[in-house]
Amino acid sequence: MSTFRQIYYHIVFSTKHRKPVLSIEHEDQLYKYIWGIVKNKNCKLYRINGMPDHIHLFTDLHPAVSLSSFVKDIKVSSNLWIKQSGLFPDFEEWQTGYGAFTYSEREKDMIMSYIKNQKEHHKNESFEVEYKNLLKSNRVEFDEKYLW
């Protein structure tokens, strides 16, 4: 029997100290680079977007790839690329940790729309509030002192 899966993840991670260093003028190049990392892991990237201080990805996860190694590879490789490219001169590194939330096929369009509309969304809500709301809506327990 073959292996079949449908594992959608909404992954969120931020720049160190959530500094707004990812300029909008070069974000497409960063997103294309991350798309290449995802593709090389035999995963699919359905949507990527973000703000100057964080990134959202909606992707599937190949069964041979663990979530932690997937996110680590994205962060390590993109960290090196960012520094070599010189496009984001104030970027130091990605913040330790990430959020990862699973969704069903029925929720796929809703999450892709949410990620697509990040710039509009953040006119009314900070990343800190957004992230806490994601944790709460996905029933992830957290201690505020370890969040940031």
C-alpha positions as CSV (number, residue, x, y, z in Angstrom):
1,M,0.0,0.0,0.0
2,S,1.2,3.5,-0.8
3,T,1.5,6.3,1.8
4,F,-1.1,9.0,1.6
5,R,-1.3,12.1,3.7
6,Q,-2.9,15.5,4.0
7,I,-1.1,17.5,6.6
8,Y,-1.5,21.2,6.4
9,Y,0.5,23.5,8.7
10,H,0.3,27.2,9.3
11,I,3.8,28.1,10.5
12,V,4.7,31.4,12.0
13,F,8.1,32.7,13.1
14,S,9.6,36.1,13.8
15,T,12.8,38.1,13.5
16,K,15.0,38.3,16.6
17,H,13.3,40.6,19.2
18,R,10.6,41.0,16.5
19,K,12.6,43.8,14.9
20,P,10.9,45.2,11.7
21,V,13.8,44.5,9.4
22,L,12.2,42.6,6.5
23,S,11.6,45.4,4.0
24,I,8.5,45.0,1.8
25,E,10.5,46.0,-1.3
26,H,12.6,42.8,-1.1
27,E,10.2,40.4,0.6
28,D,9.2,38.6,-2.7
29,Q,12.8,37.5,-3.1
30,L,12.9,36.1,0.4
31,Y,9.6,34.3,-0.1
32,K,10.8,32.8,-3.4
33,Y,13.9,31.5,-1.7
34,I,11.8,30.0,1.1
35,W,9.5,28.4,-1.5
36,G,12.6,26.7,-3.0
37,I,13.6,25.3,0.4
38,V,10.0,23.9,0.9
39,K,10.1,22.4,-2.6
40,N,13.4,20.8,-2.0
41,K,11.9,19.0,1.1
42,N,9.2,17.5,-1.2
43,C,6.6,19.7,0.5
44,K,4.1,22.2,-1.1
45,L,3.9,25.9,-0.2
46,Y,0.4,27.1,-0.6
47,R,0.8,30.6,0.7
48,I,3.6,32.8,2.2
49,N,3.4,36.3,3.4
50,G,4.4,38.4,6.4
51,M,5.3,41.7,7.8
52,P,8.7,43.3,8.5
53,D,8.9,41.4,11.8
54,H,7.5,37.9,11.0
55,I,6.5,35.4,8.4
56,H,3.5,33.1,7.9
57,L,3.7,30.0,5.7
58,F,0.9,27.6,4.8
59,T,2.4,24.3,3.6
60,D,1.9,20.6,3.6
61,L,4.5,18.4,5.2
62,H,5.9,15.3,3.5
63,P,5.7,12.2,5.8
64,A,9.4,11.7,5.7
65,V,10.1,15.2,7.1
66,S,9.6,16.1,10.7
67,L,8.1,19.5,11.5
68,S,11.0,20.6,13.7
69,S,13.6,19.8,11.1
70,F,11.5,21.4,8.4
71,V,11.2,24.7,10.2
72,K,14.9,24.5,11.3
73,D,16.0,24.1,7.7
74,I,13.9,27.0,6.5
75,K,15.2,29.3,9.2
76,V,18.9,28.3,8.9
77,S,18.9,28.4,5.1
78,S,17.0,31.6,4.8
79,N,19.1,33.2,7.6
80,L,22.3,32.5,5.5
81,W,20.6,33.7,2.3
82,I,19.4,36.9,4.0
83,K,22.9,37.7,5.3
84,Q,24.6,36.9,1.9
85,S,22.1,38.8,-0.2
86,G,22.5,42.0,1.7
87,L,18.9,42.9,1.0
88,F,17.9,43.1,4.7
89,P,21.0,44.8,6.3
90,D,19.5,45.1,9.8
91,F,18.5,41.5,10.0
92,E,20.3,39.6,12.8
93,E,18.6,36.3,12.8
94,W,15.3,34.6,13.3
95,Q,13.9,34.4,16.8
96,T,14.2,31.0,18.6
97,G,11.0,29.0,18.3
98,Y,8.0,29.1,16.1
99,G,4.2,28.4,16.0
100,A,2.8,25.6,14.0
101,F,-0.9,24.9,13.7
102,T,-2.7,22.1,11.7
103,Y,-5.7,22.7,9.6
104,S,-8.1,20.6,7.6
105,E,-9.0,20.7,3.9
106,R,-12.2,22.6,4.8
107,E,-10.1,25.4,6.4
108,K,-7.5,25.7,3.7
109,D,-9.0,28.6,1.8
110,M,-9.7,30.5,5.0
111,I,-6.1,30.2,6.2
112,M,-4.6,31.1,2.8
113,S,-6.8,34.2,2.7
114,Y,-5.7,35.1,6.2
115,I,-2.1,34.8,5.3
116,K,-2.6,36.7,2.0
117,N,-4.2,39.6,3.8
118,Q,-1.4,40.0,6.5
119,K,-0.7,43.7,5.6
120,E,-4.4,44.6,5.9
121,H,-4.8,42.5,9.1
122,H,-1.9,44.2,10.8
123,K,-3.3,47.7,10.4
124,N,-5.5,46.8,13.4
125,E,-3.5,44.2,15.3
126,S,0.1,43.8,16.5
127,F,2.0,40.6,16.0
128,E,2.0,40.0,19.7
129,V,-1.8,40.1,19.8
130,E,-2.1,38.0,16.6
131,Y,0.2,35.3,17.9
132,K,-1.5,35.0,21.2
133,N,-4.9,34.8,19.4
134,L,-3.5,32.0,17.2
135,L,-2.3,30.1,20.2
136,K,-5.6,30.6,22.0
137,S,-7.8,29.7,19.0
138,N,-5.8,26.5,18.5
139,R,-6.0,25.7,22.2
140,V,-2.3,25.8,22.7
141,E,-1.4,26.4,26.4
142,F,1.4,28.9,26.9
143,D,3.1,30.9,29.7
144,E,3.4,34.5,28.8
145,K,6.9,34.8,30.3
146,Y,8.2,32.3,27.7
147,L,6.4,33.8,24.7
148,W,8.9,36.6,23.9
